[in-house]
Amino acid sequence: MLNELKVSNFAIIDEIDVHFKSGLNVLSGETGTGKSVLLKSLSLLMGEKASSDMVRSGVEQAHLEGFFDLSNRPDIIERAEEMGVEFLDDTLVVKRVIGANGKSRIYLNGSLSPLTSLRDLISPLITLTSHAAPLIEMTGQHDNRHLQNKTYHLDLLDQYSANLEKAHEFQEAFHQLKDLEQEIADLEQNSQDREQKLDFLKFQLQEIDALGLVSGEEEILEAKVKRLKSSQKLQDFFTEAIESIYSADDSALVRVHHLLQRAQDLEKLDSSLSDLVQTLNQSKVMLEEVTLEVRNSVKNLDSEEDLGALEERLNDLRRLQKKFGGTADEILSAYDRMFKEVENLEGSDDKLIDLRNQKKSLEKNLMNKAKELHSRRISGAQLLVEGVNSELRDLNMKGVLFEIAVEELKNLSHTGISDVEFLIRPSKKDSARPLAKVASGGELSRILLALKTVIGASEVPRTYLFDEVDTGVSGETAEKVGRKLTQMAKGQQVICVTHLPQVAAFANHHYLIDKAQSQGRAAMKVRLLKPEERTKEIARLISGEKITKTSLKHAEELIQEFSKI
């Protein structure tokens, strides 16, 4: 909802600050006071291109600001945040600065933004990829692109025919189909690359297999190589130890043996040597055991693996580490990953067959759904045409015939197989033509009013701007226009420029557009009317510039009568 509009130095606007409210907001004023200028400022906040002639003469810049309450439009907040717009609350502030040189800058909540972002947030057209609902919908001389858009026609028809949920489900399934088709295309396109990759992976697996890696093998190999590289030192030590303990003529064992023999001989003469004999005998045994242990170590050293073979295996391991990185354990992990990838690649042909079968099944299901939607749209279109034409007759558009063309497409689209377009016959003798090529701004306004009356209010709250909705109507028809606007304004915000007292009398909030002199030149003013001021303005709309007692009384009667509705 548009809460506030601030405009300065724009055309004949010096400075205005208008606070709009929910319900039916009516704008009135004498001819030439600037109503079209006000609507022009709103259309610029919707994304219309700016030009230098819009800047008030004598100043460098025009400023336009719109303050929108988005508390009921979380979809717009989400889209804005995706664009990088930040929110402190549920308010969106749109600001446009137009320079005298024709250049324009746009700010969304203070952040400089492109024109496309503004259009997408405020007044997006429904596209093939998005059902974004507009925040403002304008019909009249400035902007009627929604009502002229075929996709919007389809959206309105689906809303009337209670197809929105089915259409949404179809759209989701259609996107699934497109994703499936892309996956199939990728698999088909990458067939050759897949074979090359498969060959390469198998080669790598064979390379790892050939080495026969064991978890933790690197540490084991390094320890063995280190030991073997020091084997000569060990051999020298063992040789020296055997010689010192056993082999030499003066070895420790020979000496201990000699001492033991002498001690045994002397023990016969002196029994006190018995302890010494026992000790020497123990020493001899220990030396013999040490000798045996050293000899066993020599045997073990001789049976060690070949150093060259171990070094070669260690080099093979390190070569694999350069390819796959890390330790032997990490190489084995890479092996597992590659093995699984090979399984997936080898199963891709089966997957492709499965995906193609899924595609056929989904296409068949979608076509059935599309035909059902198409049938419902044809039936709904017939009823909608009858209802809209009845409303158009009430709105003084007698002779004008509203039609809906529902053509069947050969191929599936995201909306099904239906091509929907709203058409107009200016008379029975005329052929039906698209709205954009036939209807005027005022006619489009009344057509939209008729459509919304028949279809009902939008599920998504928005602001409707009507210009020229009362063109060519008066009396009873004018009252019907007012009633329909009131009906439409329930749960919505409607802003309507009018010249008709019957329409103005229905207003929940009535604003007067006036022109006054400011610093020697005309300047437009907008203000919310108090009850007594409103009565005078409606009386002016009834009788013209000269307000009479009769017109005042009539105005009071209209206000009292329509306030009960």
VOBAGU-550048 format. One line per field, with one value per residue (C-alpha): residue number from 0; residue in one letter; x, y, z. Coordinates in steps of 0.05 Angstrom, whole numbers. Last residue first. Layout:
BEGIN
nr <- NUM_...
rest <- a_...
u <- X_...
v <- Y_...
w <- Z_...
END
This chain:
BEGIN
nr <- 564_563_562_561_560_559_558_557_556_555_554_553_552_551_550_549_548_547_546_545_544_543_542_541_540_539_538_537_536_535_534_533_532_531_530_529_528_527_526_525_524_523_522_521_520_519_518_517_516_515_514_513_512_511_510_509_508_507_506_505_504_503_502_501_500_499_498_497_496_495_494_493_492_491_490_489_488_487_486_485_484_483_482_481_480_479_478_477_476_475_474_473_472_471_470_469_468_467_466_465_464_463_462_461_460_459_458_457_456_455_454_453_452_451_450_449_448_447_446_445_444_443_442_441_440_439_438_437_436_435_434_433_432_431_430_429_428_427_426_425_424_423_422_421_420_419_418_417_416_415_414_413_412_411_410_409_408_407_406_405_404_403_402_401_400_399_398_397_396_395_394_393_392_391_390_389_388_387_386_385_384_383_382_381_380_379_378_377_376_375_374_373_372_371_370_369_368_367_366_365_364_363_362_361_360_359_358_357_356_355_354_353_352_351_350_349_348_347_346_345_344_343_342_341_340_339_338_337_336_335_334_333_332_331_330_329_328_327_326_325_324_323_322_321_320_319_318_317_316_315_314_313_312_311_310_309_308_307_306_305_304_303_302_301_300_299_298_297_296_295_294_293_292_291_290_289_288_287_286_285_284_283_282_281_280_279_278_277_276_275_274_273_272_271_270_269_268_267_266_265_264_263_262_261_260_259_258_257_256_255_254_253_252_251_250_249_248_247_246_245_244_243_242_241_240_239_238_237_236_235_234_233_232_231_230_229_228_227_226_225_224_223_222_221_220_219_218_217_216_215_214_213_212_211_210_209_208_207_206_205_204_203_202_201_200_199_198_197_196_195_194_193_192_191_190_189_188_187_186_185_184_183_182_181_180_179_178_177_176_175_174_173_172_171_170_169_168_167_166_165_164_163_162_161_160_159_158_157_156_155_154_153_152_151_150_149_148_147_146_145_144_143_142_141_140_139_138_137_136_135_134_133_132_131_130_129_128_127_126_125_124_123_122_121_120_119_118_117_116_115_114_113_112_111_110_109_108_107_106_105_104_103_102_101_100_99_98_97_96_95_94_93_92_91_90_89_88_87_86_85_84_83_82_81_80_79_78_77_76_75_74_73_72_71_70_69_68_67_66_65_64_63_62_61_60_59_58_57_56_55_54_53_52_51_50_49_48_47_46_45_44_43_42_41_40_39_38_37_36_35_34_33_32_31_30_29_28_27_26_25_24_23_22_21_20_19_18_17_16_15_14_13_12_11_10_9_8_7_6_5_4_3_2_1_0
rest <- i_k_s_f_e_q_i_l_e_e_a_h_k_l_s_t_k_t_i_k_e_g_s_i_l_r_a_i_e_k_t_r_e_e_p_k_l_l_r_v_k_m_a_a_r_g_q_s_q_a_k_d_i_l_y_h_h_n_a_f_a_a_v_q_p_l_h_t_v_c_i_v_q_q_g_k_a_m_q_t_l_k_r_g_v_k_e_a_t_e_g_s_v_g_t_d_v_e_d_f_l_y_t_r_p_v_e_s_a_g_i_v_t_k_l_a_l_l_i_r_s_l_e_g_g_s_a_v_k_a_l_p_r_a_s_d_k_k_s_p_r_i_l_f_e_v_d_s_i_g_t_h_s_l_n_k_l_e_e_v_a_i_e_f_l_v_g_k_m_n_l_d_r_l_e_s_n_v_g_e_v_l_l_q_a_g_s_i_r_r_s_h_l_e_k_a_k_n_m_l_n_k_e_l_s_k_k_q_n_r_l_d_i_l_k_d_d_s_g_e_l_n_e_v_e_k_f_m_r_d_y_a_s_l_i_e_d_a_t_g_g_f_k_k_q_l_r_r_l_d_n_l_r_e_e_l_a_g_l_d_e_e_s_d_l_n_k_v_s_n_r_v_e_l_t_v_e_e_l_m_v_k_s_q_n_l_t_q_v_l_d_s_l_s_s_d_l_k_e_l_d_q_a_r_q_l_l_h_h_v_r_v_l_a_s_d_d_a_s_y_i_s_e_i_a_e_t_f_f_d_q_l_k_q_s_s_k_l_r_k_v_k_a_e_l_i_e_e_e_g_s_v_l_g_l_a_d_i_e_q_l_q_f_k_l_f_d_l_k_q_e_r_d_q_s_n_q_e_l_d_a_i_e_q_e_l_d_k_l_q_h_f_a_e_q_f_e_h_a_k_e_l_n_a_s_y_q_d_l_l_d_l_h_y_t_k_n_q_l_h_r_n_d_h_q_g_t_m_e_i_l_p_a_a_h_s_t_l_t_i_l_p_s_i_l_d_r_l_s_t_l_p_s_l_s_g_n_l_y_i_r_s_k_g_n_a_g_i_v_r_k_v_v_l_t_d_d_l_f_e_v_g_m_e_e_a_r_e_i_i_d_p_r_n_s_l_d_f_f_g_e_l_h_a_q_e_v_g_s_r_v_m_d_s_s_a_k_e_g_m_l_l_s_l_s_k_l_l_v_s_k_g_t_g_t_e_g_s_l_v_n_l_g_s_k_f_h_v_d_i_e_d_i_i_a_f_n_s_v_k_l_e_n_l_m
u <- -457_-485_-435_-467_-533_-504_-451_-502_-552_-499_-478_-551_-559_-495_-519_-586_-554_-512_-438_-418_-354_-391_-459_-448_-371_-375_-425_-376_-321_-367_-387_-314_-296_-350_-322_-248_-211_-143_-96_-58_-26_-1_42_31_83_99_133_77_8_-43_-68_-114_-119_-169_-165_-224_-216_-267_-295_-365_-386_-329_-358_-428_-396_-360_-295_-252_-180_-180_-133_-156_-123_-145_-183_-249_-228_-259_-328_-320_-296_-357_-403_-371_-376_-449_-462_-431_-476_-537_-519_-457_-408_-363_-297_-308_-248_-204_-148_-151_-93_-100_-55_-41_-64_-50_-111_-138_-209_-265_-269_-332_-318_-244_-260_-310_-261_-206_-253_-271_-199_-184_-242_-215_-145_-172_-186_-170_-98_-79_-143_-129_-179_-247_-278_-326_-400_-420_-388_-321_-304_-251_-202_-169_-116_-103_-55_-67_-23_3_29_103_95_76_75_19_-16_-92_-124_-168_-192_-230_-283_-310_-363_-373_-444_-460_-399_-441_-411_-473_-464_-391_-414_-458_-401_-354_-401_-415_-342_-323_-372_-345_-273_-284_-307_-248_-201_-227_-215_-145_-129_-152_-111_-50_-58_-61_-1_37_26_48_109_126_123_165_216_220_234_289_318_320_355_406_416_430_481_509_523_595_603_575_617_679_663_657_726_755_731_757_826_828_819_876_920_901_922_988_1000_983_975_943_993_1054_1037_1036_1108_1124_1098_1139_1201_1188_1182_1249_1282_1258_1284_1351_1358_1346_1309_1348_1373_1447_1427_1387_1448_1492_1441_1442_1518_1512_1461_1506_1566_1524_1504_1576_1597_1541_1564_1636_1613_1573_1636_1677_1626_1624_1700_1702_1653_1694_1759_1752_1765_1840_1885_1834_1806_1874_1862_1791_1816_1869_1817_1768_1822_1837_1764_1755_1814_1790_1719_1746_1786_1862_1869_1813_1748_1702_1686_1730_1725_1650_1640_1686_1648_1580_1603_1629_1564_1523_1562_1553_1477_1464_1430_1391_1360_1339_1310_1270_1243_1224_1187_1146_1127_1104_1065_1013_955_981_991_991_1033_997_929_949_969_908_863_898_889_815_805_837_794_731_750_758_692_656_685_655_586_587_535_487_494_486_425_392_404_376_314_304_310_260_212_218_203_139_120_126_85_31_25_19_-34_-73_-70_-89_-145_-205_-235_-234_-162_-142_-174_-138_-71_-83_-98_-34_4_-28_-5_-49_-82_-14_14_-38_5_0_-67_-107_-96_-48_-31_15_49_50_45_106_86_156_194_155_140_85_98_128_100_134_190_209_201_246_298_298_310_377_388_426_412_373_314_310_344_337_378_356_393_352_402_354_365_313_321_277_264_228_222_199_170_163_216_291_298_359_357_409_369_350_326_280_250_238_206_162_138_126_71_21_69_96_76_102_133_140_191_199_253_264_333_370_317_295_240_209_240_194_224_289_260_243_228_170_190_131_156_154_81_66_96_55_-8_6_20_-46_-83_-48_-99_-116_-189_-215_-201_-213_-173_-211_-180_-222_-198_-130_-98_-57_-13_5_67_72_127_133_92_81_130_168_206_184_144_128_78_58_26_23_0
v <- 25_72_127_128_157_208_232_237_274_323_336_348_398_434_433_463_516_535_529_570_538_477_451_378_376_441_409_351_401_438_373_353_419_406_337_358_350_318_365_370_434_451_513_568_623_689_662_613_623_569_506_455_380_363_296_254_194_138_160_141_213_224_173_205_274_257_289_232_212_146_115_45_9_-63_-104_-73_-23_-65_-59_16_21_-19_26_89_62_44_116_141_96_125_196_204_167_188_185_161_114_170_152_94_72_5_-9_-82_-138_-208_-254_-202_-177_-210_-240_-204_-137_-142_-153_-96_-48_-71_-59_9_30_3_43_107_95_80_10_-14_-35_-52_-90_-138_-139_-170_-153_-95_-102_-121_-58_-35_-110_-121_-178_-210_-262_-333_-383_-449_-511_-510_-448_-468_-486_-551_-553_-551_-493_-491_-423_-388_-321_-281_-230_-164_-130_-55_-38_-8_17_56_21_-22_-48_-62_-103_-148_-155_-175_-229_-261_-260_-291_-348_-366_-358_-405_-461_-451_-445_-509_-547_-518_-537_-609_-612_-585_-637_-694_-664_-659_-733_-754_-710_-737_-809_-795_-757_-812_-863_-817_-811_-887_-897_-843_-876_-943_-908_-873_-938_-943_-871_-884_-947_-909_-854_-905_-933_-863_-848_-914_-903_-832_-863_-912_-854_-819_-881_-884_-812_-746_-728_-763_-753_-733_-787_-838_-821_-826_-897_-917_-886_-927_-989_-974_-961_-1028_-1064_-1030_-1046_-1120_-1149_-1169_-1242_-1223_-1177_-1233_-1280_-1225_-1214_-1289_-1286_-1228_-1267_-1330_-1288_-1255_-1324_-1348_-1286_-1298_-1370_-1349_-1296_-1348_-1393_-1335_-1320_-1393_-1397_-1333_-1362_-1426_-1388_-1395_-1470_-1458_-1513_-1548_-1479_-1464_-1511_-1484_-1413_-1429_-1460_-1401_-1351_-1385_-1388_-1314_-1297_-1340_-1311_-1240_-1251_-1256_-1306_-1270_-1306_-1300_-1233_-1185_-1221_-1230_-1157_-1132_-1172_-1148_-1075_-1080_-1112_-1058_-1003_-1038_-1045_-969_-962_-1025_-994_-930_-969_-1012_-951_-915_-976_-984_-910_-912_-975_-945_-979_-1028_-1012_-1067_-1028_-1056_-1037_-963_-963_-1003_-952_-896_-931_-943_-869_-849_-897_-872_-800_-814_-851_-795_-742_-779_-784_-712_-685_-742_-736_-661_-666_-716_-670_-611_-650_-670_-597_-577_-632_-610_-539_-566_-602_-536_-500_-553_-547_-471_-478_-528_-479_-419_-455_-428_-406_-332_-335_-376_-324_-267_-303_-318_-245_-226_-271_-235_-166_-107_-105_-103_-50_2_60_135_149_103_39_31_-31_-19_-72_-119_-195_-236_-299_-312_-352_-340_-270_-233_-159_-126_-62_-42_-92_-112_-41_-13_-68_-54_20_5_15_64_42_90_44_35_94_112_163_200_237_286_343_380_322_272_243_183_155_91_78_7_-1_-68_-51_-36_-65_-73_-78_-128_-151_-215_-170_-135_-201_-224_-158_-162_-232_-210_-164_-153_-113_-80_-8_36_105_139_194_240_294_342_370_431_485_544_507_449_383_341_369_332_263_202_131_97_53_51_112_147_126_159_225_221_210_275_311_285_316_383_438_443_423_435_385_314_257_199_149_85_38_42_109_161_214_269_313_366_415_461_418_449_401_368_413_370_307_268_210_173_108_71_0
w <- 30_82_64_-5_17_67_17_-40_4_27_-45_-66_-10_-31_-104_-85_-41_-101_-118_-178_-206_-233_-209_-189_-184_-145_-97_-89_-71_-22_14_18_51_104_118_118_53_47_12_-54_-80_-150_-162_-211_-215_-182_-120_-109_-141_-129_-163_-131_-125_-71_-35_-12_34_41_-25_-48_-57_-106_-154_-157_-158_-223_-245_-220_-205_-168_-117_-95_-37_-26_26_3_-50_-106_-77_-69_-141_-163_-126_-155_-225_-212_-189_-253_-293_-258_-277_-319_-362_-421_-382_-311_-307_-336_-288_-240_-196_-161_-101_-81_-36_-64_-70_-118_-107_-145_-214_-235_-203_-219_-293_-295_-263_-310_-369_-339_-334_-403_-431_-398_-425_-495_-521_-591_-603_-532_-520_-576_-635_-646_-713_-718_-736_-666_-639_-610_-607_-554_-542_-481_-500_-476_-508_-473_-477_-406_-369_-370_-443_-476_-551_-602_-570_-561_-569_-518_-546_-494_-516_-490_-532_-535_-557_-490_-452_-402_-341_-331_-402_-384_-323_-366_-416_-359_-333_-400_-419_-352_-362_-431_-408_-349_-395_-442_-383_-352_-417_-423_-351_-363_-427_-391_-336_-387_-424_-359_-342_-412_-408_-339_-362_-424_-383_-330_-386_-413_-343_-334_-401_-382_-314_-347_-391_-329_-292_-315_-294_-225_-214_-237_-188_-133_-150_-154_-83_-55_-88_-60_9_-5_-25_40_80_43_64_32_-40_-99_-155_-114_-63_-119_-134_-60_-58_-118_-85_-22_-64_-98_-31_-4_-65_-61_12_2_61_126_132_144_200_233_231_262_316_330_337_386_429_430_452_506_531_533_570_621_632_643_693_731_736_760_815_837_840_880_930_936_949_1025_1017_1011_985_942_924_894_836_825_826_774_728_738_722_656_638_655_611_553_559_560_497_500_444_408_390_450_484_447_380_385_404_349_297_325_324_253_230_265_232_166_178_185_117_132_195_160_102_150_189_125_99_163_165_92_102_150_114_63_-11_-63_-113_-173_-143_-140_-214_-233_-199_-236_-303_-287_-272_-338_-378_-344_-357_-430_-433_-396_-442_-500_-467_-441_-489_-475_-400_-403_-448_-401_-341_-380_-399_-327_-304_-358_-336_-263_-286_-319_-254_-216_-270_-268_-192_-199_-253_-210_-151_-194_-232_-194_-260_-241_-218_-279_-324_-288_-295_-368_-382_-344_-391_-449_-426_-445_-377_-345_-392_-375_-354_-364_-399_-356_-318_-261_-220_-161_-119_-178_-169_-187_-223_-247_-298_-362_-341_-304_-312_-252_-223_-159_-147_-218_-244_-190_-201_-276_-264_-230_-155_-109_-38_8_19_-56_-92_-165_-203_-266_-320_-362_-356_-310_-263_-239_-169_-156_-87_-68_7_25_94_130_182_181_111_67_-9_-36_-96_-59_-3_-52_-77_-5_14_-48_-30_43_17_73_117_54_71_14_21_-47_-59_-119_-125_-183_-195_-222_-211_-254_-291_-254_-277_-320_-384_-367_-381_-338_-360_-325_-267_-220_-182_-249_-257_-191_-213_-276_-235_-199_-264_-293_-235_-247_-235_-309_-302_-232_-177_-155_-124_-91_-44_-36_18_52_65_27_58_8_15_-39_-62_-121_-167_-236_-269_-211_-163_-103_-94_-31_-34_29_50_-17_0
END
